[in-house]
Amino acid sequence: MDTLKIRDAKDVEDAVRAAIAGEQPLEIIGHGSKRLIGQAMATNAVLDLSPLNAVTSYEPNELIITIQAGAPLSDVMSLLDSKSQQFAFEPVNTAFLLGTPERGTIGGMIGAGLAGPRRIKAGGVRDHLLGAHAVSGFGDSFKTGGKVVKNVTGYDLCKLLAGSWGTLAVMTEVTLKVMPRPEAERTLVLRALDDLGANRAMTTALGSPFDVSAAAHLPASALRGEAPGLNGVGSPKEAVTLLRLEGILVSASHRARSLADALKPFGTAQILEDEASAEVWNSIRDVRPFAANGPLGVWPVWRIVCPPASGGALGQALARETGGEVIYDWGGGLIWAALPPKPDAQAAVVRRRAEAGGGHATLIRGSEQVRRAIDVFHPQPSGLASLSERIRNSFDPKRIFNRGRLTREGA
């Protein structure tokens, strides 16, 4: 397989134009940390964006950072941390689930669009993407958005790039909004609730005036393995329901105590502080109980998004029917499901249950054989599929970028 090395954005444009002329599809990668997600692709050429790794501009006082797409995510987050700032949407580190090196890039973060526990409060990746420079499937460089939060010039095309899995354009540089890191955080831990009871507790907390920034539930069986950050919080015999509050120290502490009082009908809450709290949520963000090196490491893992009110019943029914394990995030609106291996990764059951609950499901971890046999991404209704097709045609009519990653060939 040919790897096309580039030095700058002009080289990207030249490489894309050559691929168009030769009708040669390109696989777009940074460091390749998410190559195992999506339909299995067949391509002879890889466009490597890792040389585009600079922070072009960072203005902490303006809460804005401009970065090249191949910049390592860990380096950028360390830079933000040094200024007591962060990406508020908590980008997911898929290395634990996939068993790959922790080498994700900014471009991969945006292309995947996977947000962590604070998604329920801060929004997703697309909500923090202010602008981008990219190369289209016509071989033309274009700019969309800008470098200010309030920007109403033209269509907000950069939002389409978030979650597109590299199929619309090749991003070369992006501008993102950053936020101050909270001074303090507190996490309430409720124990021994079943899935439906936990769903009610999370709904109560999120509907309270105490500004909860994350709500998750881990059934007892999901805690069977080693999960850094969760060891000691729960045990294989006891489920845990977790609720996070953030802000200045006095406020976070006061709201945590008040919420604990409000949730007394669900049990007595333990309160975790600061570092212990952060470790718990990092583990949930990265789905470490289902890590590739853990007891469920060979099981396929699904990501199901649904209305929070239906999450408890959906996850409980899915676990019972498949014999799998589930973890709830986003107050029940996000379910991670690790299921016993089958040739189709139990896709029919997962999709039936997801659709019945008003949601959709994506296979995040599965063997290449499984990813060739099933639809990794949830099949779209005809109207939405038609709209998606028109959007792809307007960006990349010859399907040069990551051809076949979103849709199974011959399906």
Backbone torsions as a table, in degrees:
resi	resn	phi	psi	omega
1	MET	NA	131.4	179.8
2	ASP	-80.2	134.5	174.7
3	THR	-110.8	120.5	-178.0
4	LEU	-91.8	114.3	179.0
5	LYS	-91.1	139.4	-179.8
6	ILE	-127.8	163.0	179.2
7	ARG	-113.4	-30.2	-176.2
8	ASP	-155.5	-177.9	-177.5
9	ALA	-63.3	-32.1	178.5
10	LYS	-64.5	-37.9	176.4
11	ASP	-63.8	-36.4	177.5
12	VAL	-62.4	-45.3	179.0
13	GLU	-60.3	-43.5	179.4
14	ASP	-63.7	-41.8	-179.1
15	ALA	-64.9	-39.9	179.7
16	VAL	-67.3	-42.3	179.6
17	ARG	-63.5	-38.2	177.5
18	ALA	-65.7	-39.0	179.2
19	ALA	-65.8	-38.9	178.2
20	ILE	-64.6	-44.8	-178.8
21	ALA	-62.1	-36.1	-179.9
22	GLY	-93.5	3.6	-176.6
23	GLU	49.6	44.7	-178.8
24	GLN	-107.4	111.8	178.3
25	PRO	-65.3	150.9	-179.1
26	LEU	-118.5	137.2	168.2
27	GLU	-92.0	125.9	-176.8
28	ILE	-98.4	122.9	179.3
29	ILE	-136.7	158.3	168.1
30	GLY	-100.8	-82.7	171.3
31	HIS	-111.9	3.4	175.4
32	GLY	77.3	19.9	-175.1
33	SER	-69.8	-19.2	-178.2
34	LYS	-115.5	20.6	-178.5
35	ARG	-65.2	-19.9	-178.6
36	LEU	-85.9	3.9	176.7
37	ILE	-105.6	133.1	179.6
38	GLY	109.5	174.7	177.4
39	GLN	-64.3	148.7	177.7
40	ALA	-67.4	124.6	-176.9
41	MET	-99.7	150.8	173.6
42	ALA	-116.6	111.7	180.0
43	THR	-148.3	152.6	179.9
44	ASN	-102.8	-3.4	-175.5
45	ALA	-138.2	137.9	178.9
46	VAL	-119.5	128.5	175.3
47	LEU	-97.3	108.9	-173.9
48	ASP	-92.6	114.1	-177.9
49	LEU	-95.7	4.3	-174.6
50	SER	-59.4	-27.7	176.4
51	PRO	-66.2	-19.3	177.2
52	LEU	-85.2	78.8	-167.9
53	ASN	-125.2	20.4	-174.8
54	ALA	-94.7	149.6	166.5
55	VAL	-87.3	109.7	-174.3
56	THR	-73.8	-39.9	-178.0
57	SER	-158.2	138.2	175.8
58	TYR	-139.8	119.4	-179.7
59	GLU	-120.9	86.4	-176.2
60	PRO	-55.1	-37.1	-178.7
61	ASN	-68.5	-25.2	179.5
62	GLU	-96.5	-3.5	179.7
63	LEU	59.0	42.8	-177.7
64	ILE	-137.7	138.2	175.4
65	ILE	-135.4	137.0	176.7
66	THR	-116.0	127.2	-169.5
67	ILE	-139.4	146.4	172.5
68	GLN	-75.3	152.5	-168.9
69	ALA	-65.8	-26.8	-177.9
70	GLY	-88.8	4.9	-179.3
71	ALA	-65.6	133.6	178.5
72	PRO	-61.6	130.1	-178.4
73	LEU	-60.3	-40.1	-178.0
74	SER	-62.7	-37.4	178.7
75	ASP	-67.1	-41.5	-179.6
76	VAL	-66.3	-41.7	179.9
77	MET	-67.0	-33.1	175.4
78	SER	-66.1	-39.4	177.1
79	LEU	-62.7	-45.6	178.9
80	LEU	-63.1	-40.9	-178.8
81	ASP	-62.1	-34.2	180.0
82	SER	-65.7	-19.9	177.5
83	LYS	-107.2	16.0	-179.1
84	SER	56.8	41.1	177.7
85	GLN	-127.6	173.4	-174.5
86	GLN	-162.1	164.8	164.2
87	PHE	-82.9	114.1	-172.0
88	ALA	-64.8	-23.8	-177.1
89	PHE	-80.8	-1.6	175.6
90	GLU	53.9	73.7	-178.5
91	PRO	-57.4	138.0	-177.8
92	VAL	-76.7	134.5	173.2
93	ASN	-94.7	105.6	-174.8
94	THR	-80.7	-0.9	-175.4
95	ALA	-60.3	-36.2	-178.1
96	PHE	-68.2	-43.7	179.9
97	LEU	-66.7	-41.7	-172.4
98	LEU	-91.5	-14.2	-177.4
99	GLY	71.2	32.3	-179.6
100	THR	-108.7	162.9	175.7
101	PRO	-61.3	151.3	179.8
102	GLU	-81.3	77.3	-174.7
103	ARG	-131.0	32.7	179.3
104	GLY	-63.2	154.1	-179.5
105	THR	-117.3	168.9	177.7
106	ILE	-62.1	-43.1	178.5
107	GLY	-61.4	-41.4	177.6
108	GLY	-65.8	-37.1	177.6
109	MET	-60.2	-43.9	-178.6
110	ILE	-74.6	-43.4	-179.5
111	GLY	-60.5	-37.4	179.3
112	ALA	-78.5	-37.0	177.8
113	GLY	65.3	30.1	-177.8
114	LEU	-93.3	114.1	-178.5
115	ALA	-105.2	153.3	-176.0
116	GLY	-92.8	-157.8	-170.9
117	PRO	-58.7	-30.8	-177.1
118	ARG	-77.7	2.9	177.5
119	ARG	-53.7	-33.8	-176.9
120	ILE	-69.1	-19.7	-178.9
121	LYS	-110.7	-43.2	-171.4
122	ALA	-97.1	-9.6	-175.5
123	GLY	88.4	-176.2	-176.7
124	GLY	-100.0	-171.9	-178.1
125	VAL	-58.1	-45.0	-176.1
126	ARG	-60.1	-29.3	-178.5
127	ASP	-72.5	-14.0	-177.9
128	HIS	-112.5	-0.1	178.5
129	LEU	-89.0	113.1	-175.4
130	LEU	-91.3	-32.6	-177.2
131	GLY	-167.7	166.8	-179.2
132	ALA	-155.9	149.3	165.2
133	HIS	-107.6	136.2	-175.9
134	ALA	-154.7	169.7	176.1
135	VAL	-118.2	128.2	-176.8
136	SER	-85.2	174.5	176.6
137	GLY	-74.1	2.2	171.0
138	PHE	-93.1	-5.0	-178.1
139	GLY	85.2	15.0	-177.6
140	ASP	-107.7	138.2	172.8
141	SER	-78.2	143.2	176.4
142	PHE	-145.9	160.0	178.9
143	LYS	-122.6	136.7	177.2
144	THR	-134.9	145.2	-177.1
145	GLY	75.3	-158.1	-177.9
146	GLY	-158.4	-153.6	-177.2
147	LYS	-122.3	25.8	174.6
148	VAL	-131.2	155.0	-177.3
149	VAL	-69.1	-41.8	179.8
150	LYS	-95.5	97.6	-177.0
151	ASN	-135.0	114.5	-176.2
152	VAL	-121.0	24.5	-178.6
153	THR	-86.0	108.1	175.8
154	GLY	75.3	-169.5	179.8
155	TYR	-75.8	145.0	-177.7
156	ASP	-85.9	65.9	-172.2
157	LEU	-66.4	-26.4	-176.3
158	CYS	-61.0	-26.8	180.0
159	LYS	-63.6	-28.9	179.6
160	LEU	-66.4	-25.6	-177.3
161	LEU	-72.5	-27.2	179.6
162	ALA	-71.9	122.4	-178.8
163	GLY	81.2	11.3	180.0
164	SER	-87.7	-6.3	177.9
165	TRP	54.4	37.3	174.2
166	GLY	70.6	20.6	-175.4
167	THR	-98.2	-8.9	-176.8
168	LEU	-102.5	-41.5	-175.6
169	ALA	-161.2	165.8	176.0
170	VAL	-99.0	108.0	177.4
171	MET	-72.2	136.5	175.9
172	THR	-113.0	-30.1	-179.9
173	GLU	-152.6	142.4	-179.2
174	VAL	-135.8	154.0	174.1
175	THR	-118.8	128.8	-175.4
176	LEU	-126.2	148.3	172.6
177	LYS	-83.1	137.1	174.7
178	VAL	-117.8	165.0	-177.2
179	MET	-133.9	154.7	176.3
180	PRO	-62.6	144.0	175.7
181	ARG	-78.4	133.6	-179.2
182	PRO	-58.2	145.5	179.7
183	GLU	-67.1	-36.4	-175.9
184	ALA	-146.3	156.5	173.0
185	GLU	-143.4	148.1	178.2
186	ARG	-131.5	140.5	176.8
187	THR	-124.0	124.9	174.2
188	LEU	-85.8	135.6	178.5
189	VAL	-117.1	114.4	173.0
190	LEU	-103.4	140.3	-172.8
191	ARG	-116.0	149.7	168.2
192	ALA	68.8	21.4	172.9
193	LEU	-82.9	144.5	173.0
194	ASP	-80.5	177.7	-172.7
195	ASP	-61.4	-41.5	-178.4
196	LEU	-72.0	-38.7	176.6
197	GLY	-64.8	-40.3	177.2
198	ALA	-64.3	-39.3	177.4
199	ASN	-59.2	-41.9	178.6
200	ARG	-67.1	-40.4	179.8
201	ALA	-64.6	-42.7	179.1
202	MET	-65.6	-40.5	178.2
203	THR	-62.7	-42.4	177.3
204	THR	-61.0	-45.0	-178.8
205	ALA	-65.5	-43.3	-178.4
206	LEU	-70.0	-24.1	177.2
207	GLY	-89.0	-0.8	-178.9
208	SER	-82.2	169.5	178.0
209	PRO	-85.4	14.4	-170.3
210	PHE	-96.6	9.0	170.4
211	ASP	57.6	60.0	178.3
212	VAL	-72.8	131.0	-176.4
213	SER	-102.1	-6.4	177.7
214	ALA	-164.3	144.7	179.9
215	ALA	-146.4	122.8	-176.5
216	ALA	-142.7	159.0	177.9
217	HIS	-139.9	131.0	177.5
218	LEU	-119.9	109.3	174.7
219	PRO	-58.5	156.8	-175.8
220	ALA	-55.5	-41.8	-175.3
221	SER	-66.7	-24.1	179.7
222	ALA	-74.7	-9.7	-177.8
223	LEU	-102.2	22.1	-174.3
224	ARG	-70.1	-25.6	-174.4
225	GLY	-104.8	-176.0	176.7
226	GLU	-79.9	120.3	177.9
227	ALA	-132.9	100.2	-179.0
228	PRO	-50.5	133.2	-178.5
229	GLY	96.4	-24.4	-179.0
230	LEU	-106.6	-14.1	179.6
231	ASN	-62.4	125.5	-178.5
232	GLY	95.1	-19.6	177.3
233	VAL	-79.9	-41.9	178.6
234	GLY	-137.0	178.6	178.5
235	SER	-142.4	164.9	178.2
236	PRO	-59.9	-10.7	-179.3
237	LYS	-102.9	-0.7	-171.0
238	GLU	-145.9	118.3	176.2
239	ALA	-71.8	155.1	176.9
240	VAL	-131.1	139.2	174.0
241	THR	-115.6	129.8	-168.8
242	LEU	-122.6	134.9	-178.0
243	LEU	-135.3	126.2	-174.1
244	ARG	-110.1	140.1	173.6
245	LEU	-127.6	139.0	-175.6
246	GLU	-134.1	158.7	176.3
247	GLY	148.8	-158.4	175.2
248	ILE	-69.0	157.1	-170.1
249	LEU	-54.9	-50.0	-176.0
250	VAL	-62.4	-43.3	-178.4
251	SER	-66.6	-47.4	-177.9
252	ALA	-61.8	-41.5	-179.7
253	SER	-66.7	-43.4	-179.4
254	HIS	-65.6	-45.1	-179.5
255	ARG	-65.6	-34.8	178.6
256	ALA	-63.9	-44.2	179.5
257	ARG	-65.9	-39.6	-179.4
258	SER	-67.2	-40.8	179.1
259	LEU	-66.7	-38.0	177.6
260	ALA	-59.7	-40.0	177.4
261	ASP	-64.9	-41.5	-177.9
262	ALA	-67.0	-25.6	-176.4
263	LEU	-98.6	12.0	-179.1
264	LYS	-56.8	-31.0	175.5
265	PRO	-61.1	-19.3	179.4
266	PHE	-96.7	-3.8	179.9
267	GLY	126.9	172.5	178.6
268	THR	-84.5	129.1	-175.7
269	ALA	-94.7	133.7	167.2
270	GLN	-84.7	147.9	-179.6
271	ILE	-117.8	122.4	174.6
272	LEU	-96.8	143.5	-176.4
273	GLU	-115.5	141.6	167.1
274	ASP	43.0	-106.7	-173.3
275	GLU	-60.1	-43.0	178.9
276	ALA	-63.4	-39.4	177.2
277	SER	-64.9	-45.0	-179.0
278	ALA	-61.3	-39.4	-179.9
279	GLU	-63.7	-38.9	178.6
280	VAL	-61.2	-47.2	-174.9
281	TRP	-75.2	-28.3	172.4
282	ASN	-63.6	-39.3	179.4
283	SER	-66.5	-41.3	178.3
284	ILE	-68.8	-43.8	178.7
285	ARG	-53.0	-44.2	-174.7
286	ASP	-94.7	5.7	176.6
287	VAL	54.4	46.4	-175.0
288	ARG	-67.2	-24.8	174.3
289	PRO	-60.8	-21.3	178.7
290	PHE	-106.2	24.4	-175.3
291	ALA	-58.6	150.7	-177.0
292	ALA	-61.6	-25.9	-179.3
293	ASN	-97.5	12.6	-179.0
294	GLY	-101.9	-173.0	-177.0
295	PRO	-64.8	-21.1	179.0
296	LEU	-107.0	19.4	-171.9
297	GLY	-62.3	-24.2	-179.6
298	VAL	-98.4	-0.5	179.5
299	TRP	-80.9	140.0	171.9
300	PRO	-61.4	147.8	179.5
301	VAL	-123.3	126.8	178.4
302	TRP	-107.0	148.5	174.3
303	ARG	-115.7	115.4	-175.6
304	ILE	-116.0	124.8	176.2
305	VAL	-108.8	129.7	-175.5
306	CYS	-151.1	169.2	172.9
307	PRO	-59.7	132.7	-176.4
308	PRO	-54.2	-35.4	-177.1
309	ALA	-63.6	-25.6	-178.6
310	SER	-98.1	-1.7	-174.3
311	GLY	-61.6	-45.9	-177.1
312	GLY	-61.5	-46.9	-179.4
313	ALA	-66.9	-39.3	-179.4
314	LEU	-63.2	-50.5	-177.7
315	GLY	-64.5	-41.5	179.7
316	GLN	-62.3	-44.4	-179.9
317	ALA	-66.8	-39.6	-179.7
318	LEU	-65.6	-43.9	179.4
319	ALA	-63.8	-40.4	-179.5
320	ARG	-66.8	-41.1	-175.6
321	GLU	-75.1	-31.8	-174.8
322	THR	-102.8	-17.4	-172.9
323	GLY	77.8	18.8	-177.7
324	GLY	-94.9	-174.0	179.7
325	GLU	-121.3	147.7	-179.7
326	VAL	-132.4	154.4	172.8
327	ILE	-131.1	138.1	-179.3
328	TYR	-108.6	132.7	173.4
329	ASP	-128.5	179.3	177.6
330	TRP	53.2	36.8	178.3
331	GLY	67.2	20.3	-177.6
332	GLY	105.0	-6.2	-179.3
333	GLY	-80.9	-13.0	176.7
334	LEU	-128.1	125.1	179.0
335	ILE	-119.9	125.0	169.5
336	TRP	-98.1	125.6	-176.7
337	ALA	-124.4	120.5	173.0
338	ALA	-102.3	121.6	-172.1
339	LEU	-120.5	146.4	177.1
340	PRO	-54.2	138.5	-174.1
341	PRO	-63.2	136.6	170.0
342	LYS	-143.8	162.0	-176.5
343	PRO	-55.8	-29.2	179.7
344	ASP	-107.3	14.2	-178.3
345	ALA	53.6	25.9	-179.9
346	GLN	59.2	34.3	-175.1
347	ALA	-59.5	-41.3	-176.7
348	ALA	-61.8	-42.8	179.5
349	VAL	-66.7	-46.0	-178.2
350	VAL	-59.4	-47.9	-176.0
351	ARG	-69.0	-36.0	178.6
352	ARG	-64.4	-45.4	179.8
353	ARG	-66.8	-41.8	-179.5
354	ALA	-62.1	-45.5	-178.5
355	GLU	-67.3	-37.6	177.5
356	ALA	-62.9	-29.5	178.8
357	GLY	-91.9	7.5	179.1
358	GLY	77.9	24.1	-176.2
359	GLY	-123.5	-167.7	177.1
360	HIS	-144.5	157.0	-172.5
361	ALA	-130.4	141.1	177.2
362	THR	-126.1	133.4	174.9
363	LEU	-80.1	114.9	-178.8
364	ILE	-92.1	-38.2	178.5
365	ARG	-126.2	123.6	177.7
366	GLY	-166.1	153.1	-179.4
367	SER	-66.9	163.1	177.9
368	GLU	-61.0	-37.7	179.1
369	GLN	-61.0	-44.3	178.3
370	VAL	-64.8	-42.7	-177.0
371	ARG	-69.0	-19.5	173.3
372	ARG	-83.8	-22.4	-174.0
373	ALA	-91.1	-23.7	-175.1
374	ILE	-129.9	169.3	172.0
375	ASP	-80.0	117.0	178.5
376	VAL	-68.6	-45.2	179.2
377	PHE	-94.5	147.8	-175.4
378	HIS	-62.3	128.1	177.8
379	PRO	-57.9	135.1	-176.9
380	GLN	-87.1	147.9	170.8
381	PRO	-58.4	156.4	-171.7
382	SER	-56.8	-41.5	-179.4
383	GLY	-64.1	-44.4	179.5
384	LEU	-68.8	-38.3	178.0
385	ALA	-62.0	-40.0	178.8
386	SER	-64.8	-41.9	177.9
387	LEU	-63.9	-44.1	179.1
388	SER	-60.8	-39.5	179.1
389	GLU	-63.4	-41.7	179.4
390	ARG	-65.8	-38.1	178.2
391	ILE	-64.8	-45.5	179.3
392	ARG	-61.7	-39.8	179.3
393	ASN	-63.8	-32.0	-179.2
394	SER	-76.3	-21.6	179.4
395	PHE	-100.8	-43.7	-169.9
396	ASP	-146.4	74.9	-172.8
397	PRO	-64.8	-26.0	-178.7
398	LYS	-95.8	7.0	178.2
399	ARG	54.5	50.6	178.9
400	ILE	-75.4	-36.9	-171.2
401	PHE	-92.1	123.4	174.5
402	ASN	45.1	48.4	-177.8
403	ARG	-58.5	128.9	176.2
404	GLY	84.8	1.4	-177.2
405	ARG	-72.4	-35.7	-176.3
406	LEU	-91.0	-27.6	-174.6
407	THR	-128.9	130.1	-178.2
408	ARG	-67.2	129.2	-179.7
409	GLU	-62.9	129.1	178.4
410	GLY	84.2	0.0	-179.0
411	ALA	-76.2	NA	NA
